[in-house]
Amino acid sequence: MSVFRKKIAEYLNASNLPGLRKLCFEHKKEYIPKKLYKYCPINDYSVQNIQRNQLWLNNPRQFNDPFDSWLLKAQADEKSKHFIMTLIGRGAEFFQFSEIVQEQALRLAEPQIQASQQKYYDRFNETINSLIRVVCLTENDPSSTIMWGHYGNLHKGICLEYDFSNCDDDCFDMIMPVLYYESPPIIKYNEMTNDDDYLECIVHQSIITKSCEWEYESEWRLTKSLSTPTDSGVPQYAPYLRQIFIGALAEEHKVDYSEVSNLAAKLSVPVSMMKRQTNSFKLIAEPL
């Protein structure tokens, strides 16, 4: 994990929202990669995005990771249990309950705690579902066979290279690196319901935290919070499009990429075709 990613993780884990904002304001520009890439199929949507110079931000529920931007319910924490035990203890004194009855009361109360918390988590996830939109980019350049295989329509799509060296304020504010962990963040239910900074940090964590299994993607995300709920994605003005790469299998599968290459010519954007090297498992870009 890079220094910048580690710092973000420290501030989020400590619920230090002012520290996170200060870090991003002062240092994020140093760490944003100069180039970021978007792999996608060749279709009406990708052509339209190039034509309109936009990125399309989607609902994370449509992504290929079931844990993406999804808050997992923690076990009932000690504060919740302590509160219930205090109530049971007071009742036990008044009604002179035995210790066995007190233990039974706690066992009966605990599912109610869990059910109450589950409703809160469900509402939280529904809110993210309706108000957060995300576009995924990667540091992995077009030589990455695995990124082509997973996101570039099996090497028949395109890879768009965006210049983030001088992105506008909107992109700068919205972009963050993804953090990779062995397990999801630990959620403290009581703090989540009583501390606004903690809640905002949890929202950030849920959106930019993924399993280590996805670390090969070296992902960065542009994230937008909407003012009103919607089921659809939303456009965002894109940084400068430096170059377009066409997948190595596009010609073999007779994919028509003429609309992309014609549009690129109008926009003065260079286009390259990815080719297999003859003596290695590497792809190289050859200008068209």
Sequence and secondary structure as in RCSB ss.txt:
>XXXX:A:sequence
MSVFRKKIAEYLNASNLPGLRKLCFEHKKEYIPKKLYKYCPINDYSVQNIQRNQLWLNNPRQFNDPFDSWLLKAQ
ADEKSKHFIMTLIGRGAEFFQFSEIVQEQALRLAEPQIQASQQKYYDRFNETINSLIRVVCLTENDPSSTIMWGH
YGNLHKGICLEYDFSNCDDDCFDMIMPVLYYESPPIIKYNEMTNDDDYLECIVHQSIITKSCEWEYESEWRLTKS
LSTPTDSGVPQYAPYLRQIFIGALAEEHKVDYSEVSNLAAKLSVPVSMMKRQTNSFKLIAEPL
>XXXX:A:secstr
  HHHHHHHHHHHTT HHHHHHHHHHHHHHHS SEEEEEE SSHHHHHHHHTTEEEEB GGGSS TTTT      
  HHHHHHHHHHHHHHHHHHT  HHHHHHHHHHHHHHHHHHHHHHHHHHHHHHHHHEEEEEEES  TT HHHHHH
HSTTTTSEEEEEE TT  HHHHHHEEE EEESS     HHHHHH HHHHHHHHHHHHHEEEGGGGGG EEEEEEE
 SS  SS EEEE  EEEEEEE TTTTTTT   HHHHHHHHHHT  EEEEEE SSSS EEEEE 
